[in-house]
Amino acid sequence: MSSLPENPDVRAPQRGCLEAIGRCVSLLRRFREWRGGSSDEDFRRIGPHLRHCLDHFTALERGLECGVVDYDARDRSTELETDLDSCTSAFERAHDRLASLDAPADHPLVVSQISCSSPDAHRTESTLERELVFLSGHTIHHLAVVGWICKDLGFELPESMMLAFSTEAHRQTADA
């Protein structure tokens, strides 16, 4: 995985997403070591959460190309949900693409998403910065869910892998 470019406009939100993706890669590598191989029934319990996160990063990438981020138009690849190696590789590629992102933080986007029990998507204006902030928190949230599933499987993850950035910040200020 490559390192973060020197673009101060998107540095903090981009760094948050890169850290969240890095946590996913670390989890997947630890899971592989724990299971001693590739995909199995245990991975199929966490794979859908991880694939879901990847789909959101892909939606942002597509949105940067066309101007509309459609979080509902996800690939929903069963391969990423069931194959540990494919999922790990996809996260590594997503990390590298995000690390090379050089669009400004205020890059305008339109977000399209179904926001209630209606088939009609809601569209709202946003920016790259706002969507990066959303994606880092969204990914950490799913990592917390994955952490509970892993615990149920007998595979303990370090709390730091599942901890929200705001909780980390709170603990740091509380300890100071």
BELDADA-V466070 format. One record per residue. RES is the residue in three letters. NEAR is the number of other ideal C-beta (glycine too) atoms within 8 Angstrom. Layout:
# BELDADA-V466070
res:RES near:NEAR
res:RES near:NEAR
This chain:
# BELDADA-V466070
res:MET near:7
res:SER near:6
res:SER near:4
res:LEU near:8
res:PRO near:8
res:GLU near:4
res:ASN near:10
res:PRO near:5
res:ASP near:8
res:VAL near:14
res:ARG near:9
res:ALA near:6
res:PRO near:13
res:GLN near:14
res:ARG near:9
res:GLY near:12
res:CYS near:14
res:LEU near:12
res:GLU near:9
res:ALA near:14
res:ILE near:14
res:GLY near:10
res:ARG near:12
res:CYS near:13
res:VAL near:13
res:SER near:9
res:LEU near:13
res:LEU near:13
res:ARG near:9
res:ARG near:10
res:PHE near:14
res:ARG near:12
res:GLU near:7
res:TRP near:7
res:ARG near:11
res:GLY near:5
res:GLY near:5
res:SER near:9
res:SER near:9
res:ASP near:8
res:GLU near:5
res:ASP near:10
res:PHE near:15
res:ARG near:11
res:ARG near:8
res:ILE near:12
res:GLY near:15
res:PRO near:8
res:HIS near:11
res:LEU near:16
res:ARG near:13
res:HIS near:10
res:CYS near:13
res:LEU near:13
res:ASP near:11
res:HIS near:13
res:PHE near:13
res:THR near:11
res:ALA near:13
res:LEU near:12
res:GLU near:9
res:ARG near:11
res:GLY near:15
res:LEU near:12
res:GLU near:6
res:CYS near:6
res:GLY near:7
res:VAL near:10
res:VAL near:14
res:ASP near:12
res:TYR near:10
res:ASP near:8
res:ALA near:6
res:ARG near:10
res:ASP near:6
res:ARG near:6
res:SER near:7
res:THR near:6
res:GLU near:7
res:LEU near:14
res:GLU near:11
res:THR near:9
res:ASP near:11
res:LEU near:13
res:ASP near:8
res:SER near:9
res:CYS near:16
res:THR near:12
res:SER near:8
res:ALA near:10
res:PHE near:14
res:GLU near:10
res:ARG near:8
res:ALA near:12
res:HIS near:14
res:ASP near:10
res:ARG near:9
res:LEU near:12
res:ALA near:13
res:SER near:8
res:LEU near:11
res:ASP near:5
res:ALA near:7
res:PRO near:8
res:ALA near:9
res:ASP near:8
res:HIS near:9
res:PRO near:8
res:LEU near:14
res:VAL near:12
res:VAL near:14
res:SER near:11
res:GLN near:9
res:ILE near:9
res:SER near:5
res:CYS near:5
res:SER near:2
res:SER near:5
res:PRO near:3
res:ASP near:5
res:ALA near:9
res:HIS near:9
res:ARG near:7
res:THR near:6
res:GLU near:6
res:SER near:10
res:THR near:10
res:LEU near:14
res:GLU near:11
res:ARG near:8
res:GLU near:14
res:LEU near:14
res:VAL near:10
res:PHE near:8
res:LEU near:13
res:SER near:14
res:GLY near:10
res:HIS near:10
res:THR near:15
res:ILE near:14
res:HIS near:9
res:HIS near:12
res:LEU near:14
res:ALA near:10
res:VAL near:9
res:VAL near:14
res:GLY near:11
res:TRP near:8
res:ILE near:11
res:CYS near:13
res:LYS near:10
res:ASP near:6
res:LEU near:8
res:GLY near:5
res:PHE near:10
res:GLU near:6
res:LEU near:12
res:PRO near:5
res:GLU near:6
res:SER near:6
res:MET near:11
res:MET near:10
res:LEU near:9
res:ALA near:9
res:PHE near:10
res:SER near:6
res:THR near:8
res:GLU near:10
res:ALA near:8
res:HIS near:8
res:ARG near:8
res:GLN near:8
res:THR near:7
res:ALA near:6
res:ASP near:5
res:ALA near:4
